Amino acid sequence: MRAADPQQLALVVRAQSDFERVERTRGPELPDAARCEQSQAALLAVAPRTEVSSIHFRKGYCALIGATISHSKQSFQEAAGEFEQAIQAWWERTPPGRNIAPERVSSGLLVLAAIARLDAGAGARELAGRDIATAVDPAFCTGNVLPGDECRNVLEAGRVWLAALALEKDDLYQATTHLAGLSESAWGHWASGKRAFRDRQYAEAAVQYQRAVDLWMREQREPSASLAVRLAPRLDLDVALTDWGGAQFLSGNWSQAIATLSAAVKADPHLARALYLRGRAEERSGMKEAALADYSLASRTALADAQDLSSGEAHLYRGVLLYRRKDYAHAEDEFSSALNFAIATTLRPDAEAWRHMAAVAAGSCGSSRTALEESLTKVTPYFPKDEARALAAACPLGGSGV
């Protein structure tokens, strides 16, 4: 035992120093995180039961920091596993025989476990969100695991995650509530942009989207980003650029929209929606051939990414291409196919309106005109409503067709 004591003490000292190097350094490097994990694992083999929870926490913390650097889902999963073991062993931190009430599990530990699961893509997102919500309200930060300031940073990241999960459901009220009182963040501007877009304030939405993208990109370039920034959900840059470009298009800034949507396509060439919106912006700018090329490319891209070689989105974009070529009969067929195949719920009203619009443009008035006018109440802002209204007005109600 006397021979073993110095060895165990050396393991304790090494594990603690490796952890502090990761915890206290702004912008720790991946080798430091890996070394910390290894030293915690070595200490676990000889640690008393009262220390097991804390060591699992430290190992999970270092794995999580490493995962934020490597963006490895497996590393996030390993971190989540360590945090779960720390939670399970939490009640053994109190030595047996002592008349001491067990301490509540740290909110910081609970939030870290949920964030690691979310980043790993493991388990139900809704369940992880509920775990975070329960942990942050009311919050309990104990210095035995995370210092107070660091714990509050973790809880801030947890609230940002709750806001991001709310935005996935288009719940702007909940998103805004979760972000209230937090320092300026990319997600705060993103939620403000979503709210402005919903209120049809497209110029303001574009401004907020730009601030969100700029701030997010600056945060990601900062090697010494805070813990709250490291743990917050990552903004999907290509989708963000697409929404930003869409808001610019709707506010009449077509040249800016083309530039932003081109950046989105460069970030992800498989974004059929970005190609389509760039085509709309090019069309409004008088760039007819470029618009037709983008409609065609959007259709081919959507079809290529379809799992079963059938894509309602692809048929929708091809229908727009044919419509702009004034091939109204074939365009109507494409729009009908778009509605018959799998298509996003948000795109269905546009496909329906385009179908009626093609019928009216081909000379089928009467009920087709009425159907077109009724469908305009459900379309997205990207549908050319003014053009459709002018077409319907020029089509007599008593015209031919159904």
C-alpha positions as CSV (number, residue, x, y, z in Angstrom):
1,M,0.0,0.0,0.0
2,R,2.8,2.4,0.8
3,A,4.3,1.7,-2.6
4,A,1.0,2.3,-4.2
5,D,0.3,5.7,-2.5
6,P,2.8,7.7,-4.4
7,Q,1.6,6.2,-7.7
8,Q,-2.0,7.1,-7.0
9,L,-1.1,10.6,-5.8
10,A,0.8,11.1,-9.1
11,L,-2.4,10.0,-11.0
12,V,-4.5,12.5,-9.0
13,V,-2.1,15.3,-9.6
14,R,-1.7,14.6,-13.3
15,A,-5.5,14.2,-13.8
16,Q,-6.2,17.5,-12.0
17,S,-3.6,19.5,-13.8
18,D,-4.6,18.1,-17.2
19,F,-8.2,19.0,-16.5
20,E,-7.4,22.5,-15.3
21,R,-5.3,23.1,-18.5
22,V,-8.4,22.4,-20.6
23,E,-10.9,24.2,-18.3
24,R,-8.9,27.4,-17.7
25,T,-7.4,27.9,-21.1
26,R,-9.3,30.0,-23.6
27,G,-9.1,28.1,-26.9
28,P,-7.6,24.7,-25.6
29,E,-6.2,22.5,-28.3
30,L,-7.2,19.0,-29.3
31,P,-4.1,17.2,-27.9
32,D,-4.8,18.9,-24.5
33,A,-8.3,17.5,-24.4
34,A,-7.2,14.0,-25.4
35,R,-4.5,14.0,-22.8
36,C,-7.1,15.1,-20.2
37,E,-9.4,12.2,-21.2
38,Q,-6.6,9.7,-20.8
39,S,-5.5,10.9,-17.4
40,Q,-9.1,10.8,-16.1
41,A,-9.5,7.2,-17.4
42,A,-6.3,6.2,-15.6
43,L,-7.5,7.7,-12.4
44,L,-10.9,6.0,-12.6
45,A,-9.3,2.6,-12.3
46,V,-8.1,3.4,-8.7
47,A,-10.5,6.1,-7.5
48,P,-12.7,5.6,-4.5
49,R,-16.5,5.6,-5.1
50,T,-16.9,9.0,-3.7
51,E,-14.7,10.5,-6.4
52,V,-16.1,8.5,-9.4
53,S,-18.8,11.0,-10.3
54,S,-16.3,14.0,-10.4
55,I,-13.8,12.1,-12.5
56,H,-16.5,11.0,-15.0
57,F,-17.5,14.6,-15.2
58,R,-14.0,15.8,-15.9
59,K,-13.5,13.1,-18.5
60,G,-16.8,14.0,-20.2
61,Y,-15.9,17.7,-20.1
62,C,-12.6,17.2,-21.8
63,A,-14.3,14.9,-24.4
64,L,-16.9,17.6,-25.1
65,I,-14.3,20.3,-25.5
66,G,-12.4,18.0,-27.9
67,A,-15.6,17.4,-29.8
68,T,-16.3,21.1,-30.2
69,I,-12.9,21.3,-31.9
70,S,-13.1,18.1,-34.1
71,H,-16.9,18.3,-34.6
72,S,-16.9,14.5,-34.2
73,K,-20.3,13.0,-33.4
74,Q,-18.6,10.0,-31.9
75,S,-16.7,12.3,-29.5
76,F,-20.0,14.1,-28.5
77,Q,-21.5,10.6,-27.9
78,E,-18.5,9.7,-25.7
79,A,-18.9,12.9,-23.7
80,A,-22.6,12.3,-23.2
81,G,-21.8,8.8,-21.9
82,E,-19.4,10.1,-19.4
83,F,-21.8,12.8,-18.2
84,E,-24.5,10.2,-17.8
85,Q,-22.2,8.1,-15.7
86,A,-21.3,11.1,-13.6
87,I,-25.0,11.7,-13.0
88,Q,-25.6,8.1,-12.0
89,A,-22.7,8.1,-9.5
90,W,-23.6,11.6,-8.2
91,W,-25.2,10.3,-5.0
92,E,-22.1,8.3,-4.0
93,R,-20.2,11.5,-3.6
94,T,-21.4,11.7,0.0
95,P,-19.3,9.2,2.2
96,P,-21.5,6.4,3.7
97,G,-22.5,6.8,7.3
98,R,-22.5,10.6,7.3
99,N,-25.8,12.3,8.2
100,I,-25.6,14.7,5.3
101,A,-28.5,15.4,2.9
102,P,-27.5,14.5,-0.7
103,E,-26.7,17.5,-2.8
104,R,-28.8,18.2,-5.9
105,V,-27.2,17.3,-9.2
106,S,-25.6,20.4,-10.7
107,S,-27.7,22.0,-13.4
108,G,-24.4,22.5,-15.4
109,L,-23.8,18.8,-15.5
110,L,-27.4,18.1,-16.6
111,V,-27.2,20.7,-19.3
112,L,-23.8,19.4,-20.6
113,A,-25.2,15.9,-20.8
114,A,-28.2,17.1,-22.9
115,I,-26.1,19.3,-25.2
116,A,-23.6,16.4,-25.8
117,R,-26.6,14.2,-26.8
118,L,-28.0,16.9,-29.1
119,D,-24.6,17.4,-30.9
120,A,-24.2,13.6,-31.2
121,G,-27.6,13.3,-32.8
122,A,-28.4,10.6,-30.1
123,G,-31.9,10.2,-28.7
124,A,-34.9,12.4,-29.1
125,R,-34.3,16.1,-29.4
126,E,-37.5,16.9,-27.6
127,L,-36.4,14.8,-24.6
128,A,-33.0,16.6,-24.5
129,G,-34.8,19.9,-24.7
130,R,-37.0,19.0,-21.8
131,D,-33.9,18.0,-19.8
132,I,-32.3,21.4,-20.4
133,A,-35.5,23.2,-19.5
134,T,-35.8,21.3,-16.3
135,A,-32.2,22.0,-15.4
136,V,-32.2,25.8,-16.1
137,D,-35.4,26.5,-14.2
138,P,-34.7,26.6,-11.4
139,A,-31.0,26.4,-11.8
140,F,-28.6,25.0,-9.3
141,C,-24.9,25.6,-9.8
142,T,-22.5,24.0,-7.3
143,G,-18.8,24.9,-7.2
144,N,-18.0,21.2,-6.5
145,V,-18.3,20.5,-10.3
146,L,-18.3,23.8,-12.2
147,P,-17.4,27.2,-10.8
148,G,-20.4,29.5,-10.6
149,D,-19.4,31.7,-13.6
150,E,-18.6,28.7,-15.8
151,C,-21.9,27.0,-14.7
152,R,-23.8,30.1,-15.7
153,N,-22.1,30.0,-19.1
154,V,-23.2,26.5,-19.6
155,L,-26.8,27.4,-18.7
156,E,-26.6,30.3,-21.2
157,A,-25.7,27.8,-23.9
158,G,-28.6,25.6,-22.7
159,R,-31.0,28.5,-23.2
160,V,-29.7,29.1,-26.6
161,W,-30.3,25.5,-27.5
162,L,-33.8,25.8,-26.2
163,A,-34.3,28.8,-28.5
164,A,-32.9,26.9,-31.5
165,L,-35.2,23.9,-30.8
166,A,-38.1,26.3,-30.6
167,L,-37.2,27.9,-33.9
168,E,-37.2,24.4,-35.5
169,K,-40.9,24.4,-34.7
170,D,-41.4,28.0,-35.8
171,D,-42.2,28.9,-32.2
172,L,-40.9,32.5,-32.2
173,Y,-42.5,33.3,-28.9
174,Q,-40.7,30.5,-27.0
175,A,-37.4,31.3,-28.9
176,T,-37.6,34.9,-27.8
177,T,-38.4,34.0,-24.3
178,H,-35.4,31.7,-23.9
179,L,-33.1,34.3,-25.4
180,A,-34.3,37.1,-23.1
181,G,-31.6,38.6,-20.9
182,L,-28.8,36.9,-22.8
183,S,-25.9,38.9,-24.3
184,E,-26.0,39.7,-28.0
185,S,-25.7,36.4,-29.9
186,A,-26.0,35.1,-33.5
187,W,-29.1,33.2,-32.4
188,G,-30.7,36.3,-30.9
189,H,-30.4,38.2,-34.3
190,W,-31.5,35.1,-36.1
191,A,-34.7,34.9,-34.0
192,S,-35.3,38.7,-34.6
193,G,-34.9,38.1,-38.3
194,K,-37.4,35.3,-38.2
195,R,-39.9,37.5,-36.4
196,A,-39.4,40.4,-38.9
197,F,-39.9,38.0,-41.8
198,R,-43.1,36.7,-40.3
199,D,-44.3,40.3,-40.0
200,R,-43.4,40.9,-43.7
201,Q,-40.7,43.4,-42.7
202,Y,-38.3,41.9,-45.2
203,A,-35.7,44.6,-45.2
204,E,-35.4,44.4,-41.4
205,A,-35.3,40.6,-41.6
206,A,-32.3,40.9,-44.1
207,V,-30.5,43.2,-41.7
208,Q,-31.0,40.8,-38.7
209,Y,-30.0,37.8,-40.8
210,Q,-26.8,39.5,-41.9
211,R,-25.9,40.4,-38.3
212,A,-26.5,36.8,-37.3
213,V,-24.3,35.4,-40.1
214,D,-21.5,37.9,-39.5
215,L,-21.5,37.3,-35.7
216,W,-21.6,33.6,-36.1
217,M,-18.7,33.6,-38.6
218,R,-16.7,35.9,-36.3
219,E,-17.3,33.6,-33.3
220,Q,-16.2,30.5,-35.3
221,R,-13.0,32.2,-36.3
222,E,-12.2,33.2,-32.8
223,P,-9.8,30.5,-31.4
224,S,-10.5,31.6,-27.8
225,A,-14.3,31.6,-27.9
226,S,-16.1,31.4,-24.6
227,L,-17.6,28.2,-23.3
228,A,-21.1,29.5,-24.0
229,V,-20.2,30.1,-27.7
230,R,-18.4,26.7,-28.0
231,L,-21.4,24.8,-26.7
232,A,-24.2,26.8,-28.4
233,P,-25.8,25.2,-31.5
234,R,-24.1,25.9,-34.8
235,L,-26.0,28.0,-37.2
236,D,-26.4,26.2,-40.5
237,L,-24.5,28.6,-42.7
238,D,-25.8,27.6,-46.1
239,V,-29.4,27.6,-45.0
240,A,-28.8,31.0,-43.2
241,L,-27.4,32.5,-46.4
242,T,-30.4,31.2,-48.3
243,D,-32.9,32.8,-45.9
244,W,-30.9,36.0,-45.9
245,G,-30.8,36.1,-49.7
246,G,-34.5,35.3,-49.8
247,A,-35.2,38.3,-47.5
248,Q,-33.0,40.5,-49.7
249,F,-35.0,39.4,-52.8
250,L,-38.3,40.2,-51.1
251,S,-37.1,43.6,-50.0
252,G,-36.2,44.5,-53.6
253,N,-32.4,44.2,-53.3
254,W,-32.1,41.8,-56.2
255,S,-28.4,42.2,-56.9
256,Q,-27.5,41.7,-53.2
257,A,-29.8,38.7,-53.2
258,I,-28.0,37.2,-56.1
259,A,-24.6,37.6,-54.4
260,T,-25.8,36.1,-51.1
261,L,-27.6,33.2,-52.8
262,S,-24.5,32.6,-54.8
263,A,-22.5,32.3,-51.6
264,A,-25.1,29.8,-50.3
265,V,-24.7,27.7,-53.4
266,K,-20.9,27.9,-53.1
267,A,-21.3,26.7,-49.4
268,D,-23.5,23.8,-50.5
269,P,-24.1,23.1,-54.3
270,H,-26.9,20.8,-53.4
271,L,-29.2,23.6,-52.2
272,A,-31.9,23.5,-54.8
273,R,-34.0,26.1,-53.0
274,A,-31.1,28.6,-53.1
275,L,-30.7,28.0,-56.9
276,Y,-34.4,28.6,-57.4
277,L,-34.5,31.8,-55.4
278,R,-31.4,33.0,-57.2
279,G,-33.3,32.4,-60.4
280,R,-36.2,34.5,-59.1
281,A,-33.8,37.3,-58.3
282,E,-32.2,37.1,-61.7
283,E,-35.5,37.1,-63.3
284,R,-36.5,40.3,-61.5
285,S,-33.2,41.8,-62.5
286,G,-33.9,41.2,-66.2
287,M,-31.4,38.3,-66.4
288,K,-33.7,36.0,-68.2
289,E,-31.2,33.4,-69.5
290,A,-29.5,33.2,-66.2
291,A,-32.8,32.7,-64.4
292,L,-33.8,29.9,-66.8
293,A,-30.4,28.2,-66.2
294,D,-30.9,28.3,-62.5
295,Y,-34.5,27.0,-62.6
296,S,-33.1,24.1,-64.7
297,L,-30.2,23.5,-62.3
298,A,-32.5,23.7,-59.3
299,S,-34.7,21.0,-60.8
300,R,-31.8,18.7,-61.6
301,T,-30.3,19.2,-58.2
302,A,-33.5,18.4,-56.4
303,L,-34.0,15.3,-58.5
304,A,-30.4,14.1,-58.0
305,D,-30.8,14.4,-54.2
306,A,-34.1,12.6,-54.2
307,Q,-33.9,9.1,-52.6
308,D,-36.3,7.4,-54.9
309,L,-35.7,9.4,-58.0
310,S,-39.0,11.1,-57.6
311,S,-39.1,14.7,-56.3
312,G,-42.1,17.0,-56.1
313,E,-39.6,19.9,-55.6
314,A,-37.8,19.0,-58.8
315,H,-41.1,18.9,-60.8
316,L,-42.0,22.3,-59.3
317,Y,-38.8,24.0,-60.5
318,R,-39.0,22.3,-63.9
319,G,-42.6,23.6,-64.1
320,V,-41.4,27.1,-63.5
321,L,-38.8,26.7,-66.2
322,L,-41.4,25.5,-68.7
323,Y,-43.8,28.3,-67.7
324,R,-41.1,30.9,-68.3
325,R,-40.5,29.4,-71.7
326,K,-44.3,29.8,-72.3
327,D,-44.8,26.0,-72.6
328,Y,-47.9,26.2,-70.4
329,A,-49.4,22.8,-71.1
330,H,-46.2,20.9,-70.2
331,A,-45.7,23.3,-67.2
332,E,-49.2,22.5,-65.9
333,D,-48.3,18.8,-66.2
334,E,-45.1,19.3,-64.2
335,F,-47.0,21.2,-61.4
336,S,-49.5,18.4,-61.3
337,S,-46.7,15.9,-60.9
338,A,-45.2,18.1,-58.1
339,L,-48.4,17.7,-56.2
340,N,-48.6,14.0,-56.8
341,F,-45.0,13.3,-55.6
342,A,-43.5,14.0,-52.2
343,I,-43.1,17.7,-51.7
344,A,-42.5,19.9,-48.7
345,T,-45.6,21.2,-47.0
346,T,-44.4,24.7,-47.4
347,L,-44.0,24.3,-51.2
348,R,-47.4,22.7,-51.8
349,P,-49.4,25.9,-51.9
350,D,-47.0,27.4,-54.5
351,A,-47.2,24.3,-56.7
352,E,-51.0,24.5,-56.6
353,A,-51.0,28.2,-57.5
354,W,-48.5,27.6,-60.3
355,R,-50.7,24.9,-61.7
356,H,-53.7,27.1,-61.8
357,M,-51.6,29.9,-63.2
358,A,-50.4,27.7,-66.1
359,A,-53.9,26.7,-66.9
360,V,-55.1,30.4,-67.0
361,A,-52.0,31.4,-69.1
362,A,-53.0,28.6,-71.6
363,G,-56.4,30.2,-71.9
364,S,-58.4,28.1,-69.5
365,C,-60.4,30.8,-67.6
366,G,-63.6,30.4,-65.7
367,S,-63.1,28.1,-62.7
368,S,-59.3,28.1,-63.3
369,R,-59.2,31.8,-62.8
370,T,-61.3,31.4,-59.6
371,A,-59.0,28.6,-58.4
372,L,-56.0,30.7,-59.0
373,E,-57.4,33.7,-57.1
374,E,-58.3,31.5,-54.2
375,S,-54.9,29.8,-54.1
376,L,-53.1,33.1,-53.8
377,T,-54.2,33.4,-50.1
378,K,-52.0,30.4,-49.2
379,V,-48.8,30.9,-51.2
380,T,-45.4,31.8,-49.9
381,P,-44.0,35.4,-50.3
382,Y,-41.7,34.1,-53.1
383,F,-44.7,33.3,-55.4
384,P,-45.3,36.1,-58.1
385,K,-48.7,37.1,-56.7
386,D,-48.9,40.4,-58.6
387,E,-48.2,38.7,-61.9
388,A,-50.8,36.1,-61.1
389,R,-53.4,38.7,-60.2
390,A,-52.7,40.6,-63.5
391,L,-53.1,37.4,-65.4
392,A,-56.3,36.5,-63.7
393,A,-57.7,40.0,-64.3
394,A,-57.0,39.7,-68.0
395,C,-58.8,36.3,-68.2
396,P,-62.6,36.6,-68.5
397,L,-64.7,34.7,-66.0
398,G,-66.8,33.4,-68.8
399,G,-63.8,32.1,-70.7
400,S,-63.3,28.6,-72.0
401,G,-62.1,25.7,-69.8
402,V,-62.8,24.6,-66.3
